[in-house]
Each structure stands twice: as C-alpha cells, then as structure tokens.
Amino acid sequence: MCVISLEWITEGKKNGEERRYEAQKKTHTYESGRCTQCNGIDPDFRPSITEGAGGVWKKGSKDTLSFRSDAGYADFLKVQMDGSDVAVTDYEVSEGSTIVTLKASYLESLSVGIHTLSAISQTGTAETTFTIQEGEGGGETPKTEDEATKAESGTSLTGGGDSKAGSDTSNTSGKAPGTGDDSRAALWGMLALFAGVCSAKIVLVRRRKTR
C-alpha cells in the first residue's frame, strides 16, 4: 500500500475542537519502475533494453547508435561501456522512456568486437551488447595461397615490377643479345659449303672424262 494524501477529520463541534488526520492508503500503480501515486520505486522492476539490442556499427561510418531503456527518463544516471563510465560528451540522452545515443566519434574510438552497454538509472540497470565491425577497405586483406608463395619467393603475383627488373639485370654477362643476323650468317655459311662440295664433284667428273 502507498500513502498518497493526508485527510483532515474533524471531531467535535465545540470551541477548541480537536482535529486529527489519517493517511489515505491505496494500492501502488507502477510505471517504468515508479509508483504513479507515491513515486516509490518498484522493488521488482528490472530495466531492460527494448530497442537497439545487438546492434552493429562499422568503422568509418558517420551514423550514431541508439538504445532505448524502459526505465524512466527522470531516473537516468549515466552510461557505462564494458564496465567503465562514458563521458557525457560522447552520448546524448532523450526522453521516451530513456533513449541513449552514442556519437560516431566515440564509436570510432572503440575496438573491433563485441561491447557491453549499460544504461544506469535509479530504478536499475539495463544492459545489452553490440558489435563494432571493420569498415570497408579497413584492415589487411588476407593473402591467397598463391600470393603468400609469391611473397616468400620475392616475386609479385602479376609478374610485373621487380620481376621485370630482375630479368633485365640477369643479362649482364657482357655479351650482346642474339639477333636475326646470326641466323642469316649461319645460313650463308651452309650454302657456301654446299656450293664448294658441288664444285669439287664437278671437277672430279671432268678429270675422269678427259682420261
């Protein structure tokens, strides 16, 4: 039962009449952890996050992240992240029942992974977890097996860049690179040798005829 008012009850109608008062009592009516009549705290009330639980935020995003607690706005005390108080400059709180909005600049300072947010009020603490993910293009992209093998051997996957430079420097023995002139000279040498053999056979045949 809760006391909501005091009623004066008059006894007697003579001069110097005595008055006494008694409390009017009614049953508690609770809302958001408080009695709407006497403002007493509901001993069985356990605040909870009704919106925003399990949220996800990506690094590099300009968006905020909001959570709604069913605790009364007037009872709000503070916000904690992973057990530590969050500076009041890193979030905003608004009515309905209690809405906590974390700023993008603060979210960016958190590490990638799962974090626990606590909205603390006079009527209790509402908790939930949310996840910080790496943004687009963030972090190091895992290498494929071919890329890892190429990296260990000192060559690139595309065969360009340093691998080309390596092929240029490998031909530094002092000899000029081969050209088409060498193959032509060999062909002319073979023709000359063939012609010489033919001439020798002709001379031998003529000598045999003259004898």
C-alpha positions in Angstrom: 0.0 0.0 0.0 1.1 3.6 -0.6 0.3 6.9 1.1 -0.9 9.4 -1.4 -2.5 12.1 0.7 -3.5 13.2 4.2 -7.1 13.9 5.1 -8.2 16.1 8.0 -11.0 14.6 10.0 -12.9 16.9 12.3 -14.0 15.6 15.7 -16.5 17.6 17.8 -18.1 20.9 17.0 -17.3 22.9 20.2 -14.7 25.7 20.6 -11.3 24.3 20.9 -12.3 21.3 18.8 -9.7 18.8 18.3 -8.6 17.6 14.9 -6.8 14.6 13.8 -5.6 13.3 10.4 -5.0 9.9 9.0 -3.4 8.7 5.8 -5.4 7.7 2.9 -3.9 4.5 1.5 -4.2 2.9 -1.9 -2.6 0.1 -3.9 0.6 1.0 -5.8 0.3 1.6 -9.5 3.8 1.2 -11.1 5.0 2.6 -14.4 8.6 2.5 -15.6 9.7 1.3 -12.2 7.9 4.1 -10.2 4.6 4.3 -8.5 2.4 6.9 -10.3 0.8 7.8 -6.9 3.5 7.9 -4.3 6.6 7.9 -6.7 8.0 4.9 -4.8 10.4 2.5 -6.6 9.0 -0.8 -7.7 11.2 -3.4 -5.9 10.5 -6.0 -8.6 11.4 -3.7 -11.6 14.3 -4.7 -13.7 15.1 -2.2 -16.5 15.8 -3.7 -20.0 16.9 -2.5 -23.5 13.7 -2.6 -25.6 15.2 -1.3 -28.8 18.8 -1.4 -30.3 19.9 -4.6 -28.6 22.6 -6.5 -30.6 23.2 -3.6 -32.9 26.1 -3.4 -35.4 28.3 -0.3 -36.2 31.0 -0.2 -38.9 34.3 1.7 -38.6 34.3 4.9 -40.7 30.5 5.3 -40.5 29.1 8.7 -39.6 25.9 7.2 -38.2 25.1 7.2 -34.4 23.9 4.1 -32.5 20.8 4.4 -30.2 19.4 2.2 -27.4 16.1 2.5 -25.6 15.7 1.5 -22.0 12.2 1.1 -20.4 13.5 2.9 -17.3 12.0 6.4 -16.7 13.9 9.4 -18.2 13.8 11.3 -14.9 15.6 8.4 -13.2 18.6 8.3 -15.7 22.0 8.5 -14.1 24.8 7.5 -16.5 26.1 5.2 -19.3 28.8 2.6 -18.9 30.8 0.8 -21.6 32.4 -2.5 -20.7 32.1 -1.5 -17.0 33.6 2.0 -17.4 31.8 5.3 -17.3 31.3 7.0 -20.6 31.9 10.8 -20.7 28.6 12.8 -21.1 30.1 14.4 -24.2 30.2 11.1 -26.0 26.5 10.4 -25.9 23.1 12.1 -25.8 20.1 11.0 -23.7 16.5 11.8 -24.5 13.0 11.0 -23.2 10.9 8.1 -24.3 11.3 6.2 -21.9 15.1 6.6 -21.9 17.0 6.8 -25.2 20.8 6.7 -25.2 22.5 7.7 -28.5 26.2 7.1 -28.8 28.1 9.5 -31.1 30.0 8.4 -34.1 33.3 9.9 -32.9 33.0 7.8 -29.7 32.1 4.6 -31.6 35.1 5.1 -33.8 37.4 5.0 -30.7 36.1 1.6 -29.7 38.0 -1.6 -30.8 36.5 -4.0 -33.3 34.5 -6.7 -31.5 31.6 -7.1 -29.0 31.0 -4.4 -26.3 28.6 -4.2 -23.4 26.5 -1.0 -22.9 24.8 -0.3 -19.5 22.2 2.4 -19.1 22.1 3.0 -15.4 19.0 4.6 -13.7 17.8 5.0 -10.1 15.4 2.1 -10.7 18.1 -0.3 -12.0 20.5 -1.0 -14.9 19.6 -2.0 -18.4 22.3 -3.9 -20.4 22.9 -5.1 -23.9 25.7 -5.9 -26.3 26.5 -4.6 -29.7 29.3 -5.2 -32.3 31.9 -2.9 -33.8 33.0 -4.1 -37.3 35.9 -3.2 -39.5 34.7 -0.7 -42.2 35.0 -1.1 -46.0 38.7 -1.4 -47.0 39.8 -1.5 -43.4 42.4 -3.8 -42.1 44.7 -6.1 -44.0 43.1 -8.3 -46.7 44.1 -12.0 -46.1 46.5 -13.2 -48.8 45.7 -16.2 -51.0 47.9 -19.2 -51.1 49.4 -18.1 -54.4 50.1 -14.6 -53.1 51.8 -16.0 -50.0 54.0 -18.3 -52.1 55.0 -15.4 -54.4 55.7 -13.1 -51.4 58.0 -15.7 -49.9 60.0 -16.1 -53.2 60.3 -12.4 -53.6 58.2 -12.1 -56.8 54.9 -10.5 -57.4 51.7 -12.3 -58.4 51.4 -10.4 -61.6 55.0 -10.9 -62.8 55.5 -7.1 -63.2 57.5 -4.6 -61.3 60.6 -6.1 -59.6 60.3 -9.4 -61.6 60.8 -7.4 -64.8 63.7 -5.6 -63.4 65.3 -8.8 -62.4 65.0 -10.2 -65.9 66.7 -7.1 -67.3 69.7 -7.3 -64.9 70.2 -11.0 -65.4 71.6 -10.4 -69.0 74.7 -8.5 -67.8 77.4 -11.1 -68.8 79.0 -8.7 -71.3 77.6 -10.4 -74.4 75.3 -8.7 -76.8 71.9 -10.2 -77.1 71.3 -12.5 -80.0 69.7 -11.1 -83.2 68.5 -12.3 -86.6 71.9 -11.5 -88.2 73.4 -14.6 -86.6 70.9 -17.0 -88.1 71.4 -15.4 -91.6 75.2 -15.8 -91.3 74.9 -19.4 -90.5 72.6 -20.0 -93.5 75.0 -18.3 -95.9 77.9 -20.4 -94.5 75.9 -23.6 -95.1 75.1 -22.5 -98.7 78.8 -21.7 -99.3 79.8 -25.2 -98.0 77.3 -26.9 -100.2 78.4 -24.9 -103.2 82.0 -25.9 -102.6 81.2 -29.6 -102.3 79.3 -29.4 -105.6 82.2 -27.7 -107.4 84.6 -30.3 -106.2 82.4 -33.1 -107.5 82.1 -31.4 -111.0 86.0 -31.1 -111.2 86.4 -34.8 -110.4 83.9 -35.8 -113.0 85.6 -33.8 -115.8 89.0 -35.2 -114.9 87.7 -38.7 -115.3 86.2 -37.9 -118.7 89.5 -36.5 -120.0 91.5 -39.5 -119.2 
